[in-house]
Amino acid sequence: NDIEYIRSTYYNMEEFARFSSSVGKFVGYTEYGLKQADYWNKDPSVLAQMRAQKETYCKHNIDID
């Protein structure tokens, strides 16, 4: 439960949006990022795909260690 998957999205070396598995949705950090996060959060297939990444990347690799 203490594993967190984070996917940050950058443009010109500035983070504008982030998905965090602990929050379960995208969060925007700039004006553009807020619009993108809202757009992505309205699409259930995008959210399901991002939530599945925790299982795909994190849990798979933690069992190896």
NORKA-V349722 format. One record per residue. N is the residue number from 1. RES is the residue in one small letter. NEAR is the number of other ideal C-beta (glycine too) atoms within 10 Angstrom. Layout:
n->(N;N)
res->(RES;RES)
near->(NEAR;NEAR)
This chain:
n->(1;2;3;4;5;6;7;8;9;10;11;12;13;14;15;16;17;18;19;20;21;22;23;24;25;26;27;28;29;30;31;32;33;34;35;36;37;38;39;40;41;42;43;44;45;46;47;48;49;50;51;52;53;54;55;56;57;58;59;60;61;62;63;64;65)
res->(n;d;i;e;y;i;r;s;t;y;y;n;m;e;e;f;a;r;f;s;s;s;v;g;k;f;v;g;y;t;e;y;g;l;k;q;a;d;y;w;n;k;d;p;s;v;l;a;q;m;r;a;q;k;e;t;y;c;k;h;n;i;d;i;d)
near->(4;4;13;11;18;12;13;11;16;10;12;5;5;10;13;19;23;18;23;15;18;11;11;11;16;22;13;20;15;14;9;13;19;15;13;17;21;13;13;17;16;9;10;8;7;15;16;9;12;18;14;12;14;16;12;11;13;14;11;10;10;9;7;5;4)
